[in-house]
Amino acid sequence: MSIKAGDQEAARGNSQLQVVVAGGAAIAKKSKREWQEFGLACLYMSPAILFLVAFTYIPFLRSVWLSLFVTTPQGATARFNGISYYSRIFNLDGSGRSEYLKSILTSLYFALLVVPLGIVFALGLAQLATLKVRAIGFFRTVFTSSIAISVASASVIWALIYSPTTRTTQWIIDLLHLNAASLLQHSGTALLAVAFVTTWTALGFNFIVTLAGIQAIPQELYESARLDGASGWKAFRYLTLPLLTPTLLFLIVINTIQSFQAFTQFNVLIGNEGPDGSTNVFVYSIFTAFWKDNRYGFASAMSVVLFLILLLLTFVQYRVLDRRVHYQ
């Protein structure tokens, strides 16, 4: 009996060992398959990764390096400068030159003009585009038409509209009693005129994203709201807006970044710092320092500051606005 019991225990131990070995082999096989899939994924992603490294990360690290040096007209480092350029940008070096800090504030003011206006217009048009009326497809096409026009082309078109020779906007000049031949030539209206052009060019993208967000809301919710007596403005206020907050957060972040990076419209419409420096946004100051003054180290420091500003604004927007976002 004892021999038979010992044989049973030995058999049981062998079966457990076989289970452990089989489990280990299965885990090793699964791990090997996962590593193969990961390697294949990296192979497919390698062109995009190389592109990002070559044209994004390396230039950024190069800019950080150059921002710490005084450079020659050829772009070579000549003398270590520390954080002196950063102090000059924020007017902390005692020189009294505040034009760079002012350009940052001008960019912030420009973003405050463009972002809310663009989102409100897109939201209103998207709400209209959901109406079940005849030829609504035609109006949707009209609302999205600006997305097919580049910023440079749109700036040329609006430069002709703002031109004193066409006198298209002369009634606005007369209404405001401006002592200027064009809205772009007066310090009080130049930035507003460029902001309107920027809002118009971004309207197509904002409209498409907003309309997609509205159409993603289940129609059953609207039917339930109508049964409870909520329709029209109440349905929009208490149903559409809360469920659209993830889309609106996305648009706020993207539009803020784009407004701070806006350059083409300023270069085409104005071509300089604007009347009394009113349109000298931070990106145009970087352009002037790099391409006109050949101050590569200082322009690199300004680029790093712009990156940090956008990083900070994005972080603040997510921290503040994400609490009010209603995810389905």
Secondary structure, DSSP 4 states (H G I P E B T S, - for coil): -HHHHHHHHHHHHHHHHHHHHHHHHHHHHHHHHHHHHHHHHHHHHHHHHHHHIIIIIHHHHHHHHHTTEEE-TTS-EEEE-TTHHHHHHTT-SSS---HHHHHHHHHHHHHHHHHHHHHHHHHHHHHHHTS--TTHHHHHHHHTGGGGS-HHHHHHHHHHHH-TTT-TTHHHHHHHT-SSSSGGGSTTTHHHHHHHHHHHHHHHHHHHHHHHHHHTS-HHHHHHHHHTT--THHHIIIIIHHHHHHHHHHHHHHHHHHHHT--HHHHHHTSSS-GGGTT--HHHHHHIIIIIS--HHHHHHHHHHHHHHHHHHHHHHHHHHGGG----
